[in-house]
Amino acid sequence: MQFSIIFCQIIAVFMAARRYGCAFNETVEVDQGNDRDGNQEQTGSLFVESDRQVNESLLRTLLIHNGIYDRRHHPIFDGDGLNVSMSLALLNLIEIDEYKETISVTAEMALKWYDQHISWDPSKFGNISVLSASDSDIYHPEVLLINALFHTDQRPFASSMALLHSTGKVLWFPRATLRTRCEVDPVLWPYTTLYCDFKFGVPVHDSRVRLFLRSRHIFVKLYAQHHSWTVVKASQFIMNESSVELRELYGTDELPWVRLYLRKTPSTFVTSVLAASLVVLVLNGFLLMHNWKSEAHYIVCALSLIFFGGLHAWTSVIIPSSPTIPWFSLFLALASILLFSTLLTLPVLIGRRPSNLHQTSSSKVFLAFTSLLTKIFTRLDTSRYLDICGPGCGKLQVGGLVKGCAVVVYGASALLIISLTLRPFLQESYAEGST
């Protein structure tokens, strides 16, 4: 060992002398027209840079390539375990398949441990305290994605460089494409939520390695936002499975978990169903102000809001619980009906009566719609009084009863639409708390 170190030092000094000589000659030839101070400064910088390269080369030779360091051995002398701290940084969301309930993300893992075989005195090597090395030259723990989508994805981390410190501290930053299954929660559809868990561990032959988390939060500052999904919450924690099977396979039942909570951005739903429902709600208010004495107008408002409220409830409650229904076909059909019904109320908004409309296709449809309502509801004798509870209770006019019922239905339907619109936002805090 002593002889090999002396031999390496002799070779390093010889290489340094050759480099110093070459650097000095090149400096003199290039800077003959410069002043003496400039020559001394540039030559000195070349000396320092060359000296650092030689020291790093010598340090790598002594630590790694001298045949004594074995990367297959644990970096501990006694029988204690190796504590490895880990932390995950989310970089990119590659793909989410709602129907197969799978997710694929790009992430970077930060691992830190201490290797007692890698340490040196910086004063003997030009005050070099940090050295970079390939992970193929040093020992590094083998981290597995236990719940990977496929068996071939259990070892997802690619080769990368590691930072070696003179104190023996090793920092390793491998990148990986992580694929696993998720739990889809369609209750808040179209604000569909995903709960994705990534479970990490080490092989049983490396059971002396103990993984623990550096923090409970995932680094997301480098995350590139996805056009359809938003990361609502990202956390990491230690989960105790208490499973004999896990203990046999991975040597422990305490596994680091990374949980992602994602929510879909429902841009199509907001611009078609939700926005149209709110527009119809406003238009019906103008319809009542147009002729507040007409019972038919109250009935039109009540019927339209019943339809839109039921449509909104159906698209946000019934459809998510029936995965066999072709969602997209139903969605387009309902959106078309909603758009058509909205156009029927536009003539009222601009202050035109049905009799004054030009005989176009849209006006004919509107006239047929209003005439049908008139035939159904205006045959009632609204001026007639009803004796509800006997002679002593008074009488109620039929027209007032129709208006009152229509107003109640109108208000209830409007509250239904507003509540269904705000429902995902009101339940968001509860959903985040449950994760």
C-alpha positions in Angstrom: 0.0 0.0 0.0 2.8 2.5 1.0 4.7 1.6 -2.2 1.7 2.1 -4.4 1.0 5.5 -2.9 4.6 6.7 -3.4 4.7 5.3 -6.9 1.4 7.2 -7.8 2.9 10.4 -6.3 6.1 10.1 -8.3 4.0 9.7 -11.5 1.8 12.7 -10.6 4.8 14.9 -9.9 6.3 13.9 -13.3 3.1 14.6 -15.1 2.8 18.0 -13.3 6.3 18.9 -14.3 5.6 18.1 -18.0 2.3 20.1 -17.9 4.0 23.0 -16.1 6.7 23.1 -18.7 4.3 23.0 -21.6 2.0 25.6 -20.1 4.9 27.9 -19.4 6.3 27.6 -22.9 2.9 28.2 -24.5 2.3 31.2 -22.3 5.6 32.8 -23.2 5.1 32.3 -26.9 1.6 33.7 -26.9 2.1 36.7 -24.7 5.5 38.1 -25.9 3.9 41.4 -26.6 2.2 41.7 -23.2 3.7 43.3 -20.1 5.5 41.3 -17.4 2.6 41.4 -14.9 0.1 40.0 -17.5 2.5 37.1 -18.2 2.9 36.3 -14.5 -0.9 36.4 -13.8 -1.8 34.1 -16.8 1.0 31.7 -16.1 0.0 31.5 -12.4 -3.6 30.7 -13.3 -2.5 27.9 -15.6 -0.3 26.5 -12.8 -3.2 26.5 -10.4 -5.6 24.9 -12.8 -3.1 22.2 -13.9 -2.2 21.6 -10.2 -5.9 21.0 -9.4 -6.3 18.6 -12.3 -3.3 16.6 -11.1 -4.5 16.5 -7.5 -8.0 15.3 -8.6 -6.4 12.6 -10.9 -4.2 11.5 -8.0 -7.1 11.5 -5.6 -9.3 9.3 -7.9 -6.4 7.0 -8.3 -5.8 6.6 -4.6 -9.5 6.3 -3.7 -11.0 4.2 -6.5 -8.5 2.9 -9.0 -5.9 1.5 -6.7 -7.5 -1.9 -6.5 -8.2 -1.6 -2.7 -11.6 0.0 -2.8 -14.4 -2.4 -3.7 -17.7 -0.8 -4.6 -19.5 -4.1 -4.0 -18.8 -3.9 -0.2 -20.9 -1.9 2.2 -19.3 1.4 3.2 -19.4 0.4 6.9 -16.8 -1.4 9.1 -19.0 -2.7 11.8 -22.3 -4.6 11.7 -24.5 -1.5 11.9 -26.9 -0.6 9.1 -26.3 2.1 6.5 -28.7 5.0 6.9 -29.6 6.6 3.5 -31.6 9.7 3.4 -33.8 10.2 0.3 -35.9 13.0 -1.2 -37.8 13.1 -4.5 -38.1 16.0 -7.0 -40.9 15.9 -9.5 -39.8 17.0 -12.9 -42.4 16.1 -15.5 -45.7 14.4 -16.0 -45.4 12.1 -19.0 -48.8 10.3 -19.3 -52.0 9.6 -17.3 -54.4 7.0 -18.5 -57.7 7.4 -16.6 -59.3 4.2 -17.9 -56.2 2.0 -17.1 -55.6 4.0 -14.0 -51.9 4.4 -14.6 -49.4 7.2 -14.4 -45.9 7.9 -15.7 -43.7 10.6 -14.3 -40.1 11.8 -14.6 -38.4 12.4 -11.2 -35.0 12.9 -9.7 -34.0 11.2 -6.4 -31.5 12.8 -4.0 -29.7 10.2 -1.9 -27.2 10.8 0.9 -25.1 8.4 2.9 -21.6 8.2 4.4 -18.9 5.9 3.0 -16.1 5.2 5.5 -13.8 4.0 2.7 -14.0 7.3 0.9 -12.3 10.0 3.0 -9.1 12.1 2.6 -7.2 15.0 4.0 -7.9 18.0 1.8 -4.6 19.7 2.8 -2.6 17.0 1.1 -4.5 17.3 -2.2 -4.6 21.1 -2.9 -7.5 21.7 -0.5 -9.8 19.6 -2.7 -12.8 18.7 -0.5 -15.4 17.7 -3.1 -14.8 15.2 -6.0 -17.1 14.0 -8.7 -17.2 10.3 -9.7 -19.3 8.0 -11.7 -21.8 5.8 -9.7 -20.3 2.8 -11.5 -17.0 3.4 -9.6 -18.4 3.6 -6.1 -20.9 1.8 -3.9 -24.5 3.1 -4.1 -27.7 1.6 -2.6 -30.0 -0.1 -5.0 -33.4 1.6 -4.7 -36.4 -0.2 -6.1 -39.9 1.0 -7.0 -41.8 -1.8 -5.3 -45.3 -1.1 -6.9 -44.0 -0.5 -10.4 -46.4 -1.0 -13.2 -44.2 -3.7 -14.8 -41.5 -5.9 -13.3 -39.0 -4.4 -15.6 -39.7 -0.9 -14.1 -38.7 -1.9 -10.6 -35.1 -0.6 -11.2 -35.9 2.7 -12.9 -32.9 4.8 -11.9 -30.4 5.6 -14.6 -26.6 6.0 -14.1 -25.4 9.4 -13.0 -22.5 11.2 -11.3 -22.0 11.3 -7.6 -20.3 13.9 -5.4 -17.7 12.6 -2.9 -16.8 14.7 0.1 -13.6 14.5 2.1 -15.7 13.6 5.2 -17.0 10.5 3.5 -20.4 12.0 2.6 -21.7 10.9 -0.7 -24.5 12.6 -2.7 -26.1 10.9 -5.6 -28.8 12.3 -7.9 -30.2 9.7 -10.3 -33.1 10.3 -12.6 -35.9 7.9 -13.4 -39.2 7.3 -15.2 -41.6 6.0 -12.6 -44.7 4.1 -13.7 -47.3 2.8 -11.3 -51.1 2.5 -10.8 -53.3 5.1 -9.3 -56.7 5.3 -7.6 -59.2 7.3 -9.6 -61.9 9.2 -7.7 -64.7 10.2 -10.1 -67.0 11.7 -7.4 -66.0 15.3 -8.3 -66.2 14.7 -12.1 -65.3 16.5 -14.3 -62.7 17.5 -11.6 -61.5 14.0 -11.6 -58.9 13.3 -8.9 -56.0 10.8 -8.9 -54.2 9.4 -5.8 -50.9 7.9 -6.9 -48.5 6.2 -4.5 -44.9 5.3 -5.2 -43.4 2.8 -2.8 -39.6 2.5 -2.5 -37.4 -0.1 -1.0 -34.2 -2.0 -1.2 -33.5 -5.7 -2.2 -33.4 -8.3 0.6 -29.6 -8.9 -0.1 -29.1 -5.2 0.8 -31.3 -5.2 3.8 -28.8 -3.4 6.0 -29.6 -0.3 4.1 -32.3 1.8 5.9 -34.1 4.4 3.9 -35.4 7.4 5.6 -36.9 10.7 4.4 -35.1 14.0 4.5 -38.4 15.9 4.6 -42.1 15.4 4.2 -42.4 17.6 1.1 -41.5 16.8 -2.5 -39.5 19.4 -4.4 -41.8 20.7 -7.2 -40.2 24.0 -8.2 -38.7 22.3 -11.3 -42.0 20.7 -12.2 -43.2 21.5 -15.7 -47.0 22.2 -15.5 -49.2 19.8 -17.5 -51.9 21.1 -19.8 -54.6 18.8 -18.4 -53.6 17.9 -14.8 -52.7 20.0 -11.8 -50.6 18.7 -8.9 -52.7 19.7 -5.8 -50.5 18.1 -3.2 -47.3 16.1 -3.1 -45.9 14.5 0.0 -43.7 11.7 1.2 -43.8 9.7 4.4 -42.8 6.4 6.0 -45.6 3.8 5.8 -45.6 0.7 8.2 -47.2 -2.1 6.2 -46.7 -4.7 9.0 -46.5 -7.4 6.3 -44.6 -10.6 6.6 -44.3 -10.8 2.8 -42.7 -7.4 2.6 -40.3 -8.3 5.4 -39.2 -11.4 3.5 -38.8 -9.7 0.2 -37.3 -6.4 1.3 -36.0 -7.0 4.8 -38.3 -4.4 6.4 -42.0 -3.5 6.6 -41.3 0.3 6.8 -41.2 1.7 3.3 -40.8 5.3 2.1 -44.0 6.3 0.2 -44.4 9.2 -2.2 -48.0 10.3 -2.7 -49.2 12.6 -5.5 -52.7 14.1 -5.5 -53.7 15.4 -8.9 -56.8 17.1 -10.2 -57.9 17.3 -13.8 -58.5 20.7 -15.4 -62.1 20.5 -16.8 -61.8 23.2 -19.5 -64.3 21.5 -21.9 -66.9 21.0 -19.2 -66.6 24.5 -17.9 -66.9 26.2 -21.3 -69.9 24.1 -22.4 -72.1 22.7 -19.7 -71.2 24.8 -16.7 -71.0 28.1 -18.4 -74.1 27.5 -20.4 -76.1 26.6 -17.3 -75.1 29.9 -15.6 -76.0 31.9 -18.8 -79.4 30.3 -18.9 -79.9 31.1 -15.2 -79.3 34.8 -16.0 -81.4 34.7 -19.1 -84.4 33.3 -17.2 -84.1 36.3 -14.9 -84.6 38.6 -17.9 -87.5 36.4 -19.0 -89.3 37.1 -15.8 -88.6 40.8 -16.0 -89.9 40.9 -19.5 -93.5 40.1 -18.5 -93.8 39.4 -14.8 -97.6 39.1 -15.0 -97.6 36.2 -17.4 -97.9 32.8 -15.8 -96.5 31.2 -19.0 -93.1 33.0 -18.4 -92.9 31.7 -14.9 -93.5 28.2 -16.2 -90.9 28.6 -18.9 -88.3 29.6 -16.3 -89.2 26.8 -14.0 -89.1 24.1 -16.7 -85.9 25.3 -18.2 -84.1 25.4 -14.9 -85.5 21.9 -14.0 -84.0 20.7 -17.2 -80.7 22.4 -16.8 -80.4 21.4 -13.1 -81.2 17.8 -13.9 -78.7 17.9 -16.8 -76.0 19.3 -14.6 -76.7 16.8 -11.9 -76.7 13.9 -14.4 -73.4 14.9 -16.0 -71.7 15.4 -12.6 -73.1 12.6 -10.5 -74.7 9.8 -12.6 -72.2 9.6 -15.5 -69.1 9.1 -13.3 -70.8 6.1 -11.5 -71.5 4.4 -14.8 -68.2 3.7 -16.5 -69.9 1.5 -19.2 -71.7 4.5 -20.7 -69.8 6.2 -23.6 -69.0 9.4 -21.7 -67.9 11.5 -24.7 -71.0 10.8 -26.8 -73.3 11.6 -24.0 -71.4 14.7 -23.2 -71.6 16.0 -26.8 -75.4 15.2 -27.0 -76.2 17.0 -23.7 -74.0 20.0 -24.6 -75.9 20.3 -27.9 -79.3 20.2 -26.2 -78.1 22.8 -23.7 -76.8 25.1 -26.5 -80.1 24.8 -28.4 -82.2 25.5 -25.3 -80.1 28.5 -24.5 -80.7 30.0 -28.0 -84.4 29.8 -27.4 -84.2 32.4 -24.6 -82.2 34.9 -26.6 -85.2 36.6 -28.3 -86.6 37.4 -24.9 -83.3 39.0 -23.8 -83.2 41.4 -26.7 -86.8 42.4 -26.0 -88.7 40.9 -29.0 -92.0 39.2 -28.7 -92.5 35.9 -30.5 -95.2 37.5 -32.8 -92.7 40.1 -34.0 -90.0 37.7 -35.0 -89.2 37.0 -38.6 -90.4 33.7 -39.9 -87.0 32.0 -39.9 -86.3 28.4 -38.8 -85.2 29.5 -35.3 -88.3 31.8 -34.8 -90.6 29.0 -36.0 -89.1 26.6 -33.4 -89.5 29.3 -30.7 -93.1 29.9 -31.7 -93.9 26.2 -31.6 -92.3 25.9 -28.2 -94.2 28.8 -26.7 -97.5 27.9 -28.3 -97.2 24.4 -26.9 -96.7 25.8 -23.4 -99.6 28.1 -23.9 -101.9 25.2 -24.9 -100.8 23.2 -21.9 -100.8 25.8 -19.2 -102.9 28.7 -20.3 -106.1 26.7 -20.6 -106.4 27.1 -16.9 -108.8 29.7 -15.8 -106.2 31.8 -13.9 -108.9 34.2 -12.7 -110.8 31.5 -10.9 -110.4 31.2 -7.2 -109.8 28.0 -5.3 -111.3 27.3 -1.9 -108.4 25.4 -0.2 -109.4 24.9 3.4 -113.0 25.8 3.7 -115.1 28.9 3.8 -113.2 30.4 6.8 -109.7 30.3 5.2 -110.2 32.5 2.2 -109.6 31.8 -1.4 -106.5 31.6 -3.6 -106.4 32.6 -7.2 -105.2 30.0 -9.7 -102.9 32.4 -11.4 -101.2 33.2 -8.1 -100.8 29.6 -7.2 -99.2 28.8 -10.6 -96.8 31.8 -10.1 -95.9 30.8 -6.6 -95.2 27.2 -7.5 -93.1 28.3 -10.5 -91.1 30.7 -8.3 -90.4 27.9 -5.8 -89.3 25.5 -8.5 -87.2 28.3 -10.1 -85.4 29.1 -6.9 -84.8 25.4 -6.0 -83.5 24.7 -9.5 -81.2 27.8 -9.4 -79.8 26.7 -6.1 -79.2 23.2 -7.5 -77.2 24.6 -10.4 -75.2 26.9 -8.2 -74.5 24.2 -5.7 -73.4 21.7 -8.4 -71.2 24.4 -9.9 -69.5 25.2 -6.6 -69.5 21.6 -5.3 -65.9 20.7 -6.5 -64.4 23.9 -5.0 -66.3 23.4 -1.7 -65.1 19.8 -1.4 -61.5 20.5 -2.5 -60.3 21.4 1.1 -61.9 18.2 2.4 -60.3 16.1 -0.4 -56.9 17.6 0.4 -57.3 17.0 4.1 -58.1 13.3 3.5 -54.8 12.8 1.6 
